[in-house]
């Protein structure tokens, strides 16, 4: 399962010359965030497929999953916004990953 990445749209990108397969798609400048909504690294450009805009909290995917977000035309995409977050409850005190071979429900 691909990792979902939390981010916030902080700007728009205008590119008059780009690959033909992403022509007509909106590019947004996105600040990646950790689960406490603190910035991670520098803002990155992401292709937008869900009508997100500046100020929106979004979730993103990388690599192959990002290029598949532009289906049926698959282009040279490495980061794609695939959802707009309306509300998120963050869990600070719980480890979200179970150790290998451990099941909480058995």
Number of C-alpha atoms within 10 A of each C-alpha: 4 10 10 14 18 24 28 26 22 16 15 15 12 9 10 6 7 10 10 10 13 17 12 8 11 18 19 24 21 28 23 22 19 11 14 10 14 11 15 12 9 9 18 14 19 25 24 22 16 14 10 19 18 13 12 16 24 25 19 24 22 19 13 15 18 24 21 18 23 20 10 8 11 14 18 15 21 16 22 28 30 23 19 18 14 8 7 8 6 10 10 9 6 7 8 8 7 9 8 6 5 9 8 5 4 4
